[in-house]
Amino acid sequence: MEKRGVLGHLKARIRAEVFNALDDESEPRPSLSHENLLLNELIREYLEFNKYKYTASVLIAESGQPLVPLDRQFLIRELNAFEESKDNTIPLLYGILAHFLHRTKDDLPTASLKKSSLQLPNPIISRHPVGESKQ
C-alpha cells in the first residue's frame, strides 16, 4: 500500500478528519474572503507541486477552500499577472517570489527584501497586466 501511495493518502485523510473532529464548531469560522481564497489556492498549488499532500489536505479541510482547485488562468487574471512561460507546471507562487527577488532597488516602492540564496525554477510570472507586453 505504501509503494502505491495508498497508505499516505489514507493517513492524510485520517489527519484531516481528526482536525475536523477537533475543530471547535461553536466558534464560527470567518467567511473565506476573496483574498484568502486566492492565497490559499497559491499555497495549495505550491504544496501539491512539492508533494506535501498531507499538508495540502489539512489546509483544504481547515480553510474551507473548495475541494476542486481554482483554474490557473482565473488566478492569473485575478492577480493581474502575466505568465511569461508556457510551462504551467511550476506553481505561480514561485514566479511571484522570483519577481520580488529579482527587483532592483529602483523598483522597490518602500519595503525592501533581503536577497536570498534560494534557487528557483525559471520565473514564470510578472506583474504586467494580462495582454500587456513587457518593455
Stockholm file with secondary structure:
# STOCKHOLM 1.0

chainA/1-135         MEKRGVLGHLKARIRAEVFNALDDESEPRPSLSHENLLLNELIREYLEFNKYKYTASVLIAESGQPLVPLDRQFLIRELNAFEESKDNTIPLLYGILAHFLHRTKDDLPTASLKKSSLQLPNPIISRHPVGESKQ
#=GR chainA/1-135 SS CTTTTHHHHHHHHHHHHHHHHHSCTTSCCCCCCHHHHHHHHHHHHHHHHTTCHHHHHHHHHHHTCCSSCCCHHHHHHHTTCEECSSCTTSCHHHHHHHHHHTCCTTTCSSCCCCCCCCCCSCCCEESSCTTCCCC
#=GC SS_cons         CTTTTHHHHHHHHHHHHHHHHHSCTTSCCCCCCHHHHHHHHHHHHHHHHTTCHHHHHHHHHHHTCCSSCCCHHHHHHHTTCEECSSCTTSCHHHHHHHHHHTCCTTTCSSCCCCCCCCCCSCCCEESSCTTCCCC
//
